[in-house]
Amino acid sequence: MKKVKAIVYVRLKDEVLDPQGKTIALAMENMGYKEFGAVRSGRFFELECDSFPELQNRIDEICTKLLSNPVIETYRVEMVS
C-alpha cells in the first residue's frame, strides 16, 4: 500500500486575539526587525499512514476532534506522497 503524509497546519481564526504572536512581534521589533508587521502563531502536525479511500474524511475527523479547537482555530491539510 502507498504511504502518504498529511501535513496539518493549525492557526487561530483571524478574529481571535493571538497573545503569543503579539509577544513574538514585540520581541522581533526589540531585536531590530522592524520591517515586519503583525505575527500570527500556529502549529503543524505530520501524519504518516497508508493511503485508503476515506483518508481525507478521517484526517478531518482527527483535526476537528483532537488537533484543533474548531471554535477558535482553523486548519489546513496538505497531502504529500
C-alpha positions as CSV (number, residue, x, y, z in Angstrom):
1,M,0.0,0.0,0.0
2,K,1.2,3.5,-0.8
3,K,2.5,5.6,2.1
4,V,1.3,9.2,2.3
5,K,1.9,12.1,4.7
6,A,-0.7,14.6,5.7
7,I,0.7,17.9,6.9
8,V,-1.8,19.7,9.1
9,Y,-1.5,23.5,9.8
10,V,-3.5,24.8,12.7
11,R,-3.9,28.5,13.4
12,L,-6.1,30.9,15.4
13,K,-9.0,32.4,13.5
14,D,-8.4,35.9,12.3
15,E,-10.9,37.4,14.8
16,V,-9.3,35.7,17.8
17,L,-6.6,37.6,19.7
18,D,-3.1,36.0,19.5
19,P,-1.1,36.9,22.6
20,Q,1.8,34.7,21.6
21,G,2.0,36.2,18.1
22,K,1.9,39.7,19.7
23,T,4.7,38.8,22.1
24,I,6.8,37.5,19.2
25,A,6.2,40.6,17.2
26,L,7.3,42.8,20.1
27,A,10.4,40.7,20.6
28,M,11.2,40.9,16.9
29,E,10.8,44.7,17.0
30,N,13.0,45.0,20.1
31,M,15.7,42.9,18.3
32,G,15.7,45.3,15.4
33,Y,13.5,43.5,13.0
34,K,11.2,46.5,12.4
35,E,10.3,45.6,8.8
36,F,7.7,43.0,9.9
37,G,4.2,43.8,10.9
38,A,1.8,41.6,12.8
39,V,2.7,38.0,13.7
40,R,0.2,35.1,14.0
41,S,1.4,31.9,15.7
42,G,0.3,28.4,14.8
43,R,1.5,24.8,14.8
44,F,1.7,21.9,12.4
45,F,1.5,18.2,12.6
46,E,2.8,15.5,10.2
47,L,0.6,12.4,10.0
48,E,2.0,9.4,8.1
49,C,-0.1,6.5,7.1
50,D,-1.1,4.1,4.3
51,S,-3.4,5.6,1.7
52,F,-7.0,4.5,1.8
53,P,-10.3,5.7,0.3
54,E,-11.7,7.6,3.3
55,L,-8.3,9.1,4.3
56,Q,-9.3,12.8,3.9
57,N,-12.5,12.2,6.0
58,R,-10.5,10.5,8.7
59,I,-8.0,13.4,8.8
60,D,-10.8,15.9,9.0
61,E,-12.2,14.0,11.9
62,I,-8.9,13.9,13.7
63,C,-8.4,17.6,13.1
64,T,-11.8,18.7,14.5
65,K,-11.8,16.3,17.5
66,L,-8.1,16.4,18.5
67,L,-5.7,18.6,16.7
68,S,-7.7,21.9,16.7
69,N,-10.4,23.7,18.6
70,P,-13.0,24.5,15.9
71,V,-14.4,27.3,18.0
72,I,-11.2,29.4,17.8
73,E,-8.9,27.7,15.3
74,T,-8.9,26.8,11.6
75,Y,-6.8,24.0,10.0
76,R,-5.5,23.3,6.5
77,V,-4.3,19.9,5.3
78,E,-1.6,19.3,2.6
79,M,-1.2,15.7,1.3
80,V,2.3,14.7,0.3
81,S,3.2,11.4,-1.4
